[in-house]
């Protein structure tokens, strides 16, 4: 795998935390930065895919009306009445 050097300026406190974590994990600082960037890029890509999928659903008319959402939200936290159990014959 070929690599490329990327330079970033970090706030001093964040750089110190990075150094401390590198010491704790016995890993080079560059390895931690690579791991963090990979994780962030992966999350950003997933967020983008999910957003595009949601927009496709909206475009195809698969939506929930606002009033339905409000009614659902209003019922959150309210205790439901337990269903009556039928007696079983032994």
C-alpha positions in Angstrom: 0.0 0.0 0.0 1.4 3.4 -0.9 1.0 6.2 1.6 0.9 9.9 1.5 1.9 12.4 4.2 -0.8 14.6 5.5 -0.1 17.4 7.9 -2.7 18.8 10.4 -2.5 21.3 13.1 -4.2 20.3 16.3 -5.0 22.3 19.4 -2.3 21.8 22.0 -4.6 20.0 24.5 -5.8 17.6 21.8 -2.2 16.8 20.8 -1.3 16.2 24.4 -4.3 13.8 24.7 -3.2 12.0 21.5 0.4 11.7 22.9 -1.0 10.3 26.2 -3.2 7.8 24.4 -0.3 6.7 22.2 1.8 6.1 25.3 -1.0 4.1 27.0 -1.6 1.9 23.9 2.1 1.7 23.1 1.4 2.8 19.5 2.9 5.5 17.4 1.0 8.8 17.2 0.7 8.4 13.4 -1.0 5.0 13.8 -3.6 6.6 16.1 -4.2 9.5 13.7 -4.6 7.0 10.8 -7.1 4.9 12.8 -9.1 8.0 13.8 -9.2 9.3 10.2 -10.3 5.9 8.9 -13.1 5.7 11.5 -14.3 9.3 10.8 -14.2 8.8 7.0 -16.1 5.5 7.4 -18.8 7.2 9.5 -19.0 10.1 7.0 -19.4 7.7 4.1 -22.1 5.7 5.9 -23.9 8.9 6.8 -23.9 10.0 3.2 -25.2 6.6 2.0 -28.0 6.7 4.6 -28.9 10.2 3.6 -29.1 9.4 -0.1 -31.2 6.3 0.7 -33.6 8.4 2.9 -33.9 11.0 0.1 -34.8 8.3 -2.4 -37.5 7.1 0.0 -38.9 10.7 0.2 -38.8 11.0 -3.6 -40.7 7.8 -4.0 -43.4 9.0 -1.5 -42.4 6.7 1.4 -43.0 9.2 4.2 -44.8 9.5 7.5 -47.0 12.5 7.9 -46.1 15.0 10.7 -49.4 14.4 12.5 -48.7 10.7 12.7 -45.3 11.3 14.2 -46.7 13.7 16.7 -49.4 11.2 17.8 -46.7 8.5 18.1 -44.4 10.8 20.1 -47.3 11.9 22.4 -47.8 8.2 23.4 -44.2 7.7 24.4 -43.7 7.2 28.1 -47.3 6.4 28.7 -48.0 3.2 30.4 -49.9 0.7 28.3 -52.6 -1.4 29.8 -51.5 -5.0 30.1 -53.5 -7.3 27.8 -55.8 -9.7 29.6 -54.5 -13.2 29.6 -56.9 -16.0 28.8 -56.9 -18.9 31.3 -55.4 -22.0 30.0 -56.9 -25.4 30.8 -54.4 -27.7 32.4 
